[in-house]
Amino acid sequence: MEVQIFGVKNNPDVRKALRFFKERRANVHFMDFKQRSPSRGELKRFFEKFGEEQLIDRDGKRCKALGLHTAYYGDQRWLEIACDEPMVLTLPLVRCGNQLSIGLAEEAWTDWATGIG
């Protein structure tokens, strides 16, 4: 099983995702947003599946610091913001083949690992 995890290592949910998949001996590719911003195409997949309501962490520090916690934009504008400021996203973003998850989604990950999902 190959898994891509997007986020930052100091995020507790990202660390839990990394540990979860390593314990199951998955081939994990971690993309650290502090080293490289996500591509527009990659983020677009998550926006198409979840939309900005689930994907944007309005309670997060970065969203509040930028004054975006009360902003109401369309998905395209949020996509542009997230490409420049990925810390406004709910982390981790996890992709396994065509399956996607955001945040701490251990139930979905377990389904993927056992082949149910």
MOPAC internal coordinates of N, CA, C and O (Angstrom, degrees):
PM7 1SCF
backbone

  N    0.0000 0     0.00 0     0.00 0    0    0    0
  C    1.4597 1     0.00 0     0.00 0    1    0    0
  C    1.5301 1   107.88 1     0.00 0    2    1    0
  O    1.2310 1   121.01 1   -50.90 1    3    2    1
  N    1.3266 1   115.67 1   129.10 1    3    2    1
  C    1.4641 1   121.57 1   176.68 1    5    3    2
  C    1.5225 1   109.17 1  -108.20 1    6    5    3
  O    1.2310 1   121.45 1   -47.34 1    7    6    5
  N    1.3235 1   114.84 1   132.66 1    7    6    5
  C    1.4589 1   121.09 1  -176.51 1    9    7    6
  C    1.5184 1   109.22 1  -132.39 1   10    9    7
  O    1.2310 1   121.16 1   -41.98 1   11   10    9
  N    1.3330 1   115.38 1   138.02 1   11   10    9
  C    1.4635 1   120.89 1   172.06 1   13   11   10
  C    1.5184 1   107.58 1  -109.44 1   14   13   11
  O    1.2310 1   120.97 1   -49.30 1   15   14   13
  N    1.3250 1   115.75 1   130.70 1   15   14   13
  C    1.4591 1   121.48 1   177.94 1   17   15   14
  C    1.5198 1   107.60 1  -120.65 1   18   17   15
  O    1.2310 1   121.17 1   -52.74 1   19   18   17
  N    1.3323 1   115.37 1   127.26 1   19   18   17
  C    1.4593 1   122.15 1  -179.19 1   21   19   18
  C    1.5168 1   108.54 1  -112.49 1   22   21   19
  O    1.2310 1   120.40 1   -45.96 1   23   22   21
  N    1.3250 1   116.84 1   134.04 1   23   22   21
  C    1.4559 1   120.34 1   178.25 1   25   23   22
  C    1.5120 1   111.80 1   162.28 1   26   25   23
  O    1.2310 1   121.03 1    27.52 1   27   26   25
  N    1.3259 1   115.63 1  -152.48 1   27   26   25
  C    1.4671 1   122.44 1   176.63 1   29   27   26
  C    1.5282 1   107.85 1  -130.58 1   30   29   27
  O    1.2310 1   120.93 1   -36.23 1   31   30   29
  N    1.3210 1   115.83 1   143.77 1   31   30   29
  C    1.4704 1   119.98 1  -173.83 1   33   31   30
  C    1.5224 1   113.92 1   -66.58 1   34   33   31
  O    1.2310 1   119.49 1   156.99 1   35   34   33
  N    1.3275 1   118.59 1   -23.01 1   35   34   33
  C    1.4667 1   118.64 1  -178.58 1   37   35   34
  C    1.5287 1   112.60 1   -83.65 1   38   37   35
  O    1.2310 1   119.70 1  -179.19 1   39   38   37
  N    1.3308 1   118.17 1     0.81 1   39   38   37
  C    1.4582 1   122.19 1   176.35 1   41   39   38
  C    1.5343 1   108.46 1   -84.48 1   42   41   39
  O    1.2310 1   119.61 1   -54.43 1   43   42   41
  N    1.3408 1   118.36 1   125.57 1   43   42   41
  C    1.4690 1   119.75 1  -176.62 1   45   43   42
  C    1.5286 1   113.89 1   -61.42 1   46   45   43
  O    1.2310 1   119.68 1   143.99 1   47   46   45
  N    1.3348 1   118.21 1   -36.01 1   47   46   45
  C    1.4630 1   120.05 1   179.52 1   49   47   46
  C    1.5255 1   111.52 1   -70.70 1   50   49   47
  O    1.2310 1   120.17 1   147.44 1   51   50   49
  N    1.3188 1   117.29 1   -32.56 1   51   50   49
  C    1.4677 1   120.99 1   175.74 1   53   51   50
  C    1.5268 1   109.00 1   -66.28 1   54   53   51
  O    1.2310 1   120.30 1   136.33 1   55   54   53
  N    1.3200 1   117.03 1   -43.67 1   55   54   53
  C    1.4722 1   120.48 1   178.17 1   57   55   54
  C    1.5277 1   111.03 1   -61.45 1   58   57   55
  O    1.2310 1   120.27 1   140.69 1   59   58   57
  N    1.3350 1   117.09 1   -39.31 1   59   58   57
  C    1.4702 1   120.54 1   178.25 1   61   59   58
  C    1.5233 1   110.73 1   -64.62 1   62   61   59
  O    1.2310 1   120.36 1   139.65 1   63   62   61
  N    1.3328 1   116.92 1   -40.35 1   63   62   61
  C    1.4683 1   120.60 1   178.63 1   65   63   62
  C    1.5276 1   110.66 1   -64.34 1   66   65   63
  O    1.2310 1   120.38 1   134.68 1   67   66   65
  N    1.3185 1   116.88 1   -45.32 1   67   66   65
  C    1.4677 1   120.58 1   178.59 1   69   67   66
  C    1.5287 1   110.71 1   -59.27 1   70   69   67
  O    1.2310 1   120.54 1   134.46 1   71   70   69
  N    1.3175 1   116.58 1   -45.54 1   71   70   69
  C    1.4636 1   121.11 1   179.72 1   73   71   70
  C    1.5323 1   111.07 1   -64.73 1   74   73   71
  O    1.2310 1   120.40 1   136.40 1   75   74   73
  N    1.3418 1   116.84 1   -43.60 1   75   74   73
  C    1.4617 1   121.69 1  -179.09 1   77   75   74
  C    1.5257 1   110.74 1   -55.38 1   78   77   75
  O    1.2310 1   120.44 1   129.95 1   79   78   77
  N    1.3301 1   116.77 1   -50.05 1   79   78   77
  C    1.4624 1   119.74 1  -175.82 1   81   79   78
  C    1.5266 1   112.49 1   -75.95 1   82   81   79
  O    1.2310 1   119.92 1   146.99 1   83   82   81
  N    1.3117 1   117.77 1   -33.01 1   83   82   81
  C    1.4738 1   119.66 1   176.94 1   85   83   82
  C    1.5227 1   110.71 1   -66.52 1   86   85   83
  O    1.2310 1   120.26 1   142.75 1   87   86   85
  N    1.3365 1   117.11 1   -37.25 1   87   86   85
  C    1.4663 1   120.54 1   177.28 1   89   87   86
  C    1.5208 1   111.53 1   -63.51 1   90   89   87
  O    1.2310 1   120.14 1   152.65 1   91   90   89
  N    1.3113 1   117.34 1   -27.35 1   91   90   89
  C    1.4623 1   122.31 1   179.69 1   93   91   90
  C    1.5285 1   111.86 1   -96.76 1   94   93   91
  O    1.2310 1   121.28 1  -167.39 1   95   94   93
  N    1.3205 1   115.16 1    12.61 1   95   94   93
  C    1.4631 1   123.70 1   176.16 1   97   95   94
  C    1.5291 1   113.40 1    56.58 1   98   97   95
  O    1.2310 1   121.09 1  -145.38 1   99   98   97
  N    1.3132 1   115.53 1    34.62 1   99   98   97
  C    1.4654 1   120.49 1   175.46 1  101   99   98
  C    1.5230 1   108.54 1   -77.51 1  102  101   99
  O    1.2310 1   120.98 1   -28.00 1  103  102  101
  N    1.3069 1   115.74 1   152.00 1  103  102  101
  C    1.4607 1   121.20 1   174.84 1  105  103  102
  C    1.5285 1   106.51 1   -81.61 1  106  105  103
  O    1.2310 1   120.31 1   -76.70 1  107  106  105
  N    1.3274 1   117.01 1   103.30 1  107  106  105
  C    1.4668 1   122.26 1  -172.84 1  109  107  106
  C    1.5227 1   110.90 1  -100.02 1  110  109  107
  O    1.2310 1   121.28 1   -52.33 1  111  110  109
  N    1.3318 1   115.16 1   127.67 1  111  110  109
  C    1.4620 1   122.29 1   172.89 1  113  111  110
  C    1.5233 1   106.36 1  -111.53 1  114  113  111
  O    1.2310 1   120.63 1   -66.05 1  115  114  113
  N    1.3253 1   116.41 1   113.95 1  115  114  113
  C    1.4608 1   120.69 1  -178.05 1  117  115  114
  C    1.5207 1   110.06 1  -101.78 1  118  117  115
  O    1.2310 1   120.93 1   -50.20 1  119  118  117
  N    1.3374 1   115.82 1   129.80 1  119  118  117
  C    1.4591 1   120.56 1   175.89 1  121  119  118
  C    1.5228 1   108.14 1  -112.24 1  122  121  119
  O    1.2310 1   121.21 1   -68.06 1  123  122  121
  N    1.3104 1   115.29 1   111.94 1  123  122  121
  C    1.4594 1   122.35 1  -177.56 1  125  123  122
  C    1.5268 1   109.53 1   -86.16 1  126  125  123
  O    1.2310 1   120.78 1   -62.97 1  127  126  125
  N    1.3305 1   116.12 1   117.03 1  127  126  125
  C    1.4651 1   121.02 1  -179.23 1  129  127  126
  C    1.5246 1   112.32 1   -65.20 1  130  129  127
  O    1.2310 1   119.79 1   162.32 1  131  130  129
  N    1.3258 1   118.01 1   -17.68 1  131  130  129
  C    1.4629 1   119.42 1   177.53 1  133  131  130
  C    1.5264 1   111.27 1   -76.18 1  134  133  131
  O    1.2310 1   120.63 1   158.29 1  135  134  133
  N    1.3290 1   116.41 1   -21.71 1  135  134  133
  C    1.4587 1   120.54 1   179.58 1  137  135  134
  C    1.5201 1   112.32 1   -97.97 1  138  137  135
  O    1.2310 1   120.78 1   146.62 1  139  138  137
  N    1.3291 1   116.12 1   -33.38 1  139  138  137
  C    1.4611 1   119.99 1  -176.06 1  141  139  138
  C    1.5262 1   109.68 1  -151.58 1  142  141  139
  O    1.2310 1   120.86 1   -49.02 1  143  142  141
  N    1.3209 1   115.97 1   130.98 1  143  142  141
  C    1.4657 1   120.10 1   177.83 1  145  143  142
  C    1.5239 1   109.80 1   -72.31 1  146  145  143
  O    1.2310 1   120.29 1   -27.93 1  147  146  145
  N    1.3239 1   117.05 1   152.07 1  147  146  145
  C    1.4650 1   119.75 1   179.15 1  149  147  146
  C    1.5230 1   111.04 1   -70.37 1  150  149  147
  O    1.2310 1   121.08 1   -25.23 1  151  150  149
  N    1.3232 1   115.55 1   154.77 1  151  150  149
  C    1.4632 1   119.17 1   177.43 1  153  151  150
  C    1.5261 1   109.01 1   -78.16 1  154  153  151
  O    1.2310 1   121.10 1   -26.74 1  155  154  153
  N    1.3046 1   115.51 1   153.26 1  155  154  153
  C    1.4644 1   121.43 1   178.82 1  157  155  154
  C    1.5326 1   110.48 1   -59.83 1  158  157  155
  O    1.2310 1   120.68 1   137.71 1  159  158  157
  N    1.3338 1   116.31 1   -42.29 1  159  158  157
  C    1.4644 1   120.74 1  -178.89 1  161  159  158
  C    1.5171 1   112.52 1   -62.94 1  162  161  159
  O    1.2310 1   120.63 1   138.54 1  163  162  161
  N    1.3246 1   116.40 1   -41.46 1  163  162  161
  C    1.4626 1   120.33 1   180.00 1  165  163  162
  C    1.5247 1   110.51 1   -65.51 1  166  165  163
  O    1.2310 1   120.38 1   134.11 1  167  166  165
  N    1.3292 1   116.88 1   -45.89 1  167  166  165
  C    1.4671 1   119.71 1   179.46 1  169  167  166
  C    1.5228 1   111.95 1   -66.14 1  170  169  167
  O    1.2310 1   120.66 1   147.82 1  171  170  169
  N    1.3217 1   116.35 1   -32.18 1  171  170  169
  C    1.4682 1   120.13 1  -178.76 1  173  171  170
  C    1.5300 1   110.89 1   -60.31 1  174  173  171
  O    1.2310 1   120.24 1   142.85 1  175  174  173
  N    1.3334 1   117.15 1   -37.15 1  175  174  173
  C    1.4755 1   120.41 1   177.33 1  177  175  174
  C    1.5228 1   110.70 1   -57.65 1  178  177  175
  O    1.2310 1   120.96 1   134.99 1  179  178  177
  N    1.3323 1   115.76 1   -45.01 1  179  178  177
  C    1.4601 1   120.24 1  -178.54 1  181  179  178
  C    1.5312 1   110.93 1   -68.52 1  182  181  179
  O    1.2310 1   120.24 1   140.30 1  183  182  181
  N    1.3370 1   117.14 1   -39.70 1  183  182  181
  C    1.4679 1   120.14 1   178.42 1  185  183  182
  C    1.5222 1   111.14 1   -64.95 1  186  185  183
  O    1.2310 1   120.16 1   141.23 1  187  186  185
  N    1.3363 1   117.30 1   -38.77 1  187  186  185
  C    1.4636 1   120.36 1   179.76 1  189  187  186
  C    1.5243 1   111.24 1   -65.75 1  190  189  187
  O    1.2310 1   120.32 1   143.59 1  191  190  189
  N    1.3177 1   116.99 1   -36.41 1  191  190  189
  C    1.4670 1   119.47 1  -178.85 1  193  191  190
  C    1.5272 1   112.62 1   -81.16 1  194  193  191
  O    1.2310 1   120.03 1   136.29 1  195  194  193
  N    1.3317 1   117.55 1   -43.71 1  195  194  193
  C    1.4648 1   120.52 1  -171.46 1  197  195  194
  C    1.5248 1   114.96 1  -105.91 1  198  197  195
  O    1.2310 1   119.65 1   154.01 1  199  198  197
  N    1.3264 1   118.27 1   -25.99 1  199  198  197
  C    1.4617 1   120.74 1  -176.68 1  201  199  198
  C    1.5199 1   111.33 1    74.71 1  202  201  199
  O    1.2310 1   121.09 1   -13.66 1  203  202  201
  N    1.3142 1   115.51 1   166.34 1  203  202  201
  C    1.4663 1   119.66 1  -175.33 1  205  203  202
  C    1.5225 1   113.21 1   -68.78 1  206  205  203
  O    1.2310 1   119.78 1   153.01 1  207  206  205
  N    1.3185 1   118.03 1   -26.99 1  207  206  205
  C    1.4685 1   120.11 1  -178.28 1  209  207  206
  C    1.5258 1   111.54 1   -59.36 1  210  209  207
  O    1.2310 1   120.30 1   139.49 1  211  210  209
  N    1.3295 1   117.03 1   -40.51 1  211  210  209
  C    1.4634 1   120.72 1  -179.90 1  213  211  210
  C    1.5238 1   112.22 1   -89.42 1  214  213  211
  O    1.2310 1   120.55 1   148.14 1  215  214  213
  N    1.3180 1   116.56 1   -31.86 1  215  214  213
  C    1.4611 1   120.71 1  -171.22 1  217  215  214
  C    1.5248 1   114.20 1   -81.60 1  218  217  215
  O    1.2310 1   120.13 1   148.52 1  219  218  217
  N    1.3252 1   117.36 1   -31.48 1  219  218  217
  C    1.4645 1   120.72 1  -178.67 1  221  219  218
  C    1.5311 1   109.34 1   -89.09 1  222  221  219
  O    1.2310 1   120.86 1   -52.80 1  223  222  221
  N    1.3242 1   115.96 1   127.20 1  223  222  221
  C    1.4664 1   122.25 1   179.77 1  225  223  222
  C    1.5281 1   108.90 1   -90.20 1  226  225  223
  O    1.2310 1   120.86 1   -94.96 1  227  226  225
  N    1.3213 1   115.95 1    85.04 1  227  226  225
  C    1.4692 1   121.19 1  -176.52 1  229  227  226
  C    1.5305 1   112.46 1   -64.82 1  230  229  227
  O    1.2310 1   120.17 1   158.18 1  231  230  229
  N    1.3257 1   117.29 1   -21.82 1  231  230  229
  C    1.4670 1   120.76 1   179.00 1  233  231  230
  C    1.5240 1   112.37 1   -90.06 1  234  233  231
  O    1.2310 1   120.47 1   175.37 1  235  234  233
  N    1.3177 1   116.70 1    -4.63 1  235  234  233
  C    1.4614 1   120.73 1  -177.70 1  237  235  234
  C    1.5190 1   113.15 1   -72.64 1  238  237  235
  O    1.2310 1   121.27 1   -22.97 1  239  238  237
  N    1.3351 1   115.17 1   157.03 1  239  238  237
  C    1.4681 1   121.37 1  -178.04 1  241  239  238
  C    1.5252 1   112.25 1   -59.46 1  242  241  239
  O    1.2310 1   120.40 1   134.60 1  243  242  241
  N    1.3281 1   116.84 1   -45.40 1  243  242  241
  C    1.4693 1   119.88 1  -174.90 1  245  243  242
  C    1.5256 1   111.08 1   -67.39 1  246  245  243
  O    1.2310 1   120.11 1   139.58 1  247  246  245
  N    1.3048 1   117.39 1   -40.42 1  247  246  245
  C    1.4684 1   121.32 1   179.35 1  249  247  246
  C    1.5320 1   109.99 1   -62.12 1  250  249  247
  O    1.2310 1   120.66 1   137.21 1  251  250  249
  N    1.3118 1   116.34 1   -42.79 1  251  250  249
  C    1.4668 1   120.46 1   179.19 1  253  251  250
  C    1.5242 1   111.13 1   -69.15 1  254  253  251
  O    1.2310 1   120.36 1   139.79 1  255  254  253
  N    1.3295 1   116.92 1   -40.21 1  255  254  253
  C    1.4691 1   120.66 1  -179.61 1  257  255  254
  C    1.5268 1   111.74 1   -62.64 1  258  257  255
  O    1.2310 1   120.74 1   146.93 1  259  258  257
  N    1.3213 1   116.18 1   -33.07 1  259  258  257
  C    1.4678 1   120.84 1   179.25 1  261  259  258
  C    1.5297 1   112.16 1   -87.10 1  262  261  259
  O    1.2310 1   120.30 1   177.16 1  263  262  261
  N    1.3283 1   117.03 1    -2.84 1  263  262  261
  C    1.4602 1   121.07 1  -179.30 1  265  263  262
  C    1.5159 1   112.92 1    73.08 1  266  265  263
  O    1.2310 1   120.29 1  -156.53 1  267  266  265
  N    1.3331 1   117.05 1    23.47 1  267  266  265
  C    1.4654 1   121.28 1  -176.72 1  269  267  266
  C    1.5238 1   113.29 1   -95.90 1  270  269  267
  O    1.2310 1   120.13 1   174.73 1  271  270  269
  N    1.3300 1   117.35 1    -5.27 1  271  270  269
  C    1.4618 1   120.14 1  -176.03 1  273  271  270
  C    1.5300 1   112.81 1   -65.21 1  274  273  271
  O    1.2310 1   119.70 1   161.22 1  275  274  273
  N    1.3189 1   118.17 1   -18.78 1  275  274  273
  C    1.4660 1   120.94 1   177.40 1  277  275  274
  C    1.5237 1   112.25 1  -113.12 1  278  277  275
  O    1.2310 1   120.32 1  -174.93 1  279  278  277
  N    1.3297 1   117.00 1     5.07 1  279  278  277
  C    1.4678 1   121.18 1  -177.20 1  281  279  278
  C    1.5261 1   111.08 1   -77.19 1  282  281  279
  O    1.2310 1   121.01 1   -34.50 1  283  282  281
  N    1.3053 1   115.68 1   145.50 1  283  282  281
  C    1.4625 1   121.70 1   176.67 1  285  283  282
  C    1.5107 1   108.83 1  -126.26 1  286  285  283
  O    1.2310 1   121.37 1   -78.82 1  287  286  285
  N    1.3213 1   114.98 1   101.18 1  287  286  285
  C    1.4558 1   122.91 1   178.84 1  289  287  286
  C    1.5220 1   108.31 1  -119.60 1  290  289  287
  O    1.2310 1   121.18 1   -12.39 1  291  290  289
  N    1.3120 1   115.34 1   167.61 1  291  290  289
  C    1.4546 1   120.74 1   173.32 1  293  291  290
  C    1.5214 1   109.97 1   -79.95 1  294  293  291
  O    1.2310 1   120.79 1   -10.10 1  295  294  293
  N    1.3249 1   116.09 1   169.90 1  295  294  293
  C    1.4618 1   120.69 1  -178.83 1  297  295  294
  C    1.5215 1   112.68 1   -57.50 1  298  297  295
  O    1.2310 1   120.01 1   142.30 1  299  298  297
  N    1.3367 1   117.58 1   -37.70 1  299  298  297
  C    1.4686 1   119.86 1  -178.65 1  301  299  298
  C    1.5237 1   111.72 1   -64.16 1  302  301  299
  O    1.2310 1   119.98 1   137.74 1  303  302  301
  N    1.3162 1   117.64 1   -42.26 1  303  302  301
  C    1.4680 1   120.74 1   179.09 1  305  303  302
  C    1.5288 1   110.39 1   -67.63 1  306  305  303
  O    1.2310 1   120.38 1   138.82 1  307  306  305
  N    1.3350 1   116.87 1   -41.18 1  307  306  305
  C    1.4552 1   119.54 1   177.36 1  309  307  306
  C    1.5249 1   110.78 1   -63.60 1  310  309  307
  O    1.2310 1   120.37 1   144.23 1  311  310  309
  N    1.3215 1   116.89 1   -35.77 1  311  310  309
  C    1.4635 1   120.94 1   177.63 1  313  311  310
  C    1.5250 1   110.47 1   -61.33 1  314  313  311
  O    1.2310 1   120.39 1   136.21 1  315  314  313
  N    1.3295 1   116.86 1   -43.79 1  315  314  313
  C    1.4675 1   121.14 1   177.68 1  317  315  314
  C    1.5337 1   110.77 1   -62.10 1  318  317  315
  O    1.2310 1   120.80 1   135.57 1  319  318  317
  N    1.3239 1   116.08 1   -44.43 1  319  318  317
  C    1.4690 1   120.56 1   179.84 1  321  319  318
  C    1.5289 1   110.10 1   -63.00 1  322  321  319
  O    1.2310 1   120.48 1   135.36 1  323  322  321
  N    1.3348 1   116.69 1   -44.64 1  323  322  321
  C    1.4649 1   120.75 1  -177.88 1  325  323  322
  C    1.5274 1   112.18 1   -65.08 1  326  325  323
  O    1.2310 1   120.04 1   147.70 1  327  326  325
  N    1.3177 1   117.52 1   -32.30 1  327  326  325
  C    1.4695 1   120.23 1   176.88 1  329  327  326
  C    1.5283 1   110.53 1   -65.34 1  330  329  327
  O    1.2310 1   120.71 1   142.07 1  331  330  329
  N    1.3242 1   116.24 1   -37.93 1  331  330  329
  C    1.4688 1   120.88 1   179.90 1  333  331  330
  C    1.5294 1   112.83 1   -84.56 1  334  333  331
  O    1.2310 1   120.54 1   147.85 1  335  334  333
  N    1.3166 1   116.57 1   -32.15 1  335  334  333
  C    1.4718 1   122.76 1  -176.31 1  337  335  334
  C    1.5328 1   109.79 1  -131.61 1  338  337  335
  O    1.2310 1   119.56 1  -107.27 1  339  338  337
  N    1.3325 1   118.44 1    72.73 1  339  338  337
  C    1.4688 1   120.17 1  -175.18 1  341  339  338
  C    1.5286 1   114.27 1   -64.09 1  342  341  339
  O    1.2310 1   119.88 1   166.59 1  343  342  341
  N    1.3171 1   117.84 1   -13.41 1  343  342  341
  C    1.4609 1   119.73 1   179.87 1  345  343  342
  C    1.5294 1   112.67 1   -74.42 1  346  345  343
  O    1.2310 1   119.47 1   177.68 1  347  346  345
  N    1.3251 1   118.61 1    -2.32 1  347  346  345
  C    1.4659 1   120.63 1   174.47 1  349  347  346
  C    1.5326 1   110.66 1   -83.85 1  350  349  347
  O    1.2310 1   120.28 1   174.19 1  351  350  349
  N    1.3277 1   117.08 1    -5.81 1  351  350  349
  C    1.4604 1   121.69 1  -177.04 1  353  351  350
  C    1.5246 1   112.06 1   -85.25 1  354  353  351
  O    1.2310 1   121.11 1   -25.95 1  355  354  353
  N    1.3288 1   115.48 1   154.05 1  355  354  353
  C    1.4537 1   121.54 1   170.42 1  357  355  354
  C    1.5247 1   106.65 1   -75.15 1  358  357  355
  O    1.2310 1   120.34 1   -57.39 1  359  358  357
  N    1.3171 1   116.96 1   122.61 1  359  358  357
  C    1.4639 1   121.08 1  -175.36 1  361  359  358
  C    1.5223 1   110.78 1  -112.24 1  362  361  359
  O    1.2310 1   120.15 1   -26.79 1  363  362  361
  N    1.3212 1   117.33 1   153.21 1  363  362  361
  C    1.4546 1   128.70 1     0.09 1  365  363  362
  C    1.5235 1   111.96 1   -84.64 1  366  365  363
  O    1.2310 1   121.47 1   -19.67 1  367  366  365
  N    1.3144 1   114.80 1   160.33 1  367  366  365
  C    1.4556 1   121.70 1   167.13 1  369  367  366
  C    1.5265 1   104.93 1   -98.33 1  370  369  367
  O    1.2310 1   120.23 1   -52.25 1  371  370  369
  N    1.3191 1   117.17 1   127.75 1  371  370  369
  C    1.4652 1   120.66 1  -176.71 1  373  371  370
  C    1.5204 1   109.28 1  -127.32 1  374  373  371
  O    1.2310 1   121.58 1   -45.03 1  375  374  373
  N    1.3404 1   114.57 1   134.97 1  375  374  373
  C    1.4644 1   120.39 1   178.01 1  377  375  374
  C    1.5146 1   108.75 1  -129.49 1  378  377  375
  O    1.2310 1   121.35 1   -48.78 1  379  378  377
  N    1.3212 1   115.02 1   131.22 1  379  378  377
  C    1.4657 1   122.60 1   175.62 1  381  379  378
  C    1.5238 1   105.81 1  -132.33 1  382  381  379
  O    1.2310 1   120.45 1   -80.09 1  383  382  381
  N    1.3310 1   116.74 1    99.91 1  383  382  381
  C    1.4599 1   120.12 1  -174.26 1  385  383  382
  C    1.5124 1   109.50 1    65.47 1  386  385  383
  O    1.2310 1   120.64 1    58.23 1  387  386  385
  N    1.3273 1   116.38 1  -121.77 1  387  386  385
  C    1.4679 1   120.89 1   178.54 1  389  387  386
  C    1.5239 1   112.35 1   -96.26 1  390  389  387
  O    1.2310 1   120.24 1  -178.39 1  391  390  389
  N    1.3263 1   117.16 1     1.61 1  391  390  389
  C    1.4559 1   120.76 1  -177.92 1  393  391  390
  C    1.5236 1   109.91 1   -93.86 1  394  393  391
  O    1.2310 1   121.47 1   -39.86 1  395  394  393
  N    1.3273 1   114.80 1   140.14 1  395  394  393
  C    1.4643 1   121.36 1  -176.42 1  397  395  394
  C    1.5204 1   110.43 1  -128.86 1  398  397  395
  O    1.2310 1   121.13 1   -29.22 1  399  398  397
  N    1.3233 1   115.44 1   150.78 1  399  398  397
  C    1.4643 1   120.21 1   171.27 1  401  399  398
  C    1.5210 1   108.60 1  -146.51 1  402  401  399
  O    1.2310 1   121.41 1   -21.78 1  403  402  401
  N    1.3274 1   114.91 1   158.22 1  403  402  401
  C    1.4647 1   120.75 1   174.76 1  405  403  402
  C    1.5195 1   107.77 1  -130.46 1  406  405  403
  O    1.2310 1   121.17 1   -30.98 1  407  406  405
  N    1.3228 1   115.37 1   149.02 1  407  406  405
  C    1.4536 1   119.65 1  -179.95 1  409  407  406
  C    1.5218 1   111.74 1    69.75 1  410  409  407
  O    1.2310 1   120.83 1    11.96 1  411  410  409
  N    1.2980 1   116.03 1  -168.04 1  411  410  409
  C    1.4598 1   122.31 1   180.00 1  413  411  410
  C    1.5286 1   107.97 1   -79.31 1  414  413  411
  O    1.2310 1   120.27 1   -75.53 1  415  414  413
  N    1.3309 1   117.08 1   104.47 1  415  414  413
  C    1.4700 1   122.41 1  -174.40 1  417  415  414
  C    1.5250 1   110.20 1  -126.55 1  418  417  415
  O    1.2310 1   120.57 1  -122.40 1  419  418  417
  N    1.3229 1   116.52 1    57.60 1  419  418  417
  C    1.4630 1   120.91 1  -174.55 1  421  419  418
  C    1.5223 1   113.27 1   -60.57 1  422  421  419
  O    1.2310 1   119.90 1   147.86 1  423  422  421
  N    1.3225 1   117.79 1   -32.14 1  423  422  421
  C    1.4667 1   120.09 1   179.16 1  425  423  422
  C    1.5303 1   110.41 1   -64.01 1  426  425  423
  O    1.2310 1   120.46 1   133.99 1  427  426  425
  N    1.3296 1   116.73 1   -46.01 1  427  426  425
  C    1.4679 1   120.83 1   177.81 1  429  427  426
  C    1.5260 1   110.28 1   -64.48 1  430  429  427
  O    1.2310 1   120.36 1   137.89 1  431  430  429
  N    1.3218 1   116.92 1   -42.11 1  431  430  429
  C    1.4691 1   120.32 1  -179.68 1  433  431  430
  C    1.5201 1   111.09 1   -62.72 1  434  433  431
  O    1.2310 1   120.40 1   141.23 1  435  434  433
  N    1.3322 1   116.85 1   -38.77 1  435  434  433
  C    1.4624 1   120.69 1   178.33 1  437  435  434
  C    1.5213 1   109.77 1   -63.15 1  438  437  435
  O    1.2310 1   120.32 1   137.73 1  439  438  437
  N    1.3328 1   116.99 1   -42.27 1  439  438  437
  C    1.4663 1   120.74 1   176.91 1  441  439  438
  C    1.5221 1   110.79 1   -59.83 1  442  441  439
  O    1.2310 1   120.29 1   136.65 1  443  442  441
  N    1.3270 1   117.06 1   -43.35 1  443  442  441
  C    1.4635 1   120.60 1   178.95 1  445  443  442
  C    1.5226 1   110.18 1   -62.25 1  446  445  443
  O    1.2310 1   120.40 1   135.32 1  447  446  445
  N    1.3284 1   116.84 1   -44.68 1  447  446  445
  C    1.4648 1   121.69 1  -175.80 1  449  447  446
  C    1.5245 1   112.17 1   -66.96 1  450  449  447
  O    1.2310 1   120.60 1   148.63 1  451  450  449
  N    1.3322 1   116.46 1   -31.37 1  451  450  449
  C    1.4633 1   119.82 1   179.91 1  453  451  450
  C    1.5195 1   112.08 1   -93.45 1  454  453  451
  O    1.2310 1   120.50 1   179.07 1  455  454  453
  N    1.3263 1   116.66 1    -0.93 1  455  454  453
  C    1.4608 1   120.61 1   177.33 1  457  455  454
  C    1.5081 1   114.81 1    83.29 1  458  457  455
  O    1.2310 1   119.83 1  -170.68 1  459  458  457
  N    1.3327 1   117.94 1     9.32 1  459  458  457
  C    1.4680 1   121.09 1   179.80 1  461  459  458
  C    1.5173 1   110.68 1   -76.07 1  462  461  459
  O    1.2310 1   120.58 1   138.06 1  463  462  461
  N    1.3501 1   116.49 1   -41.94 1  463  462  461
  C    1.4593 1   121.83 1  -175.30 1  465  463  462
  C    1.4549 1   110.46 1   -74.77 1  466  465  463
  O    1.2310 1   120.10 1   180.00 1  467  466  465

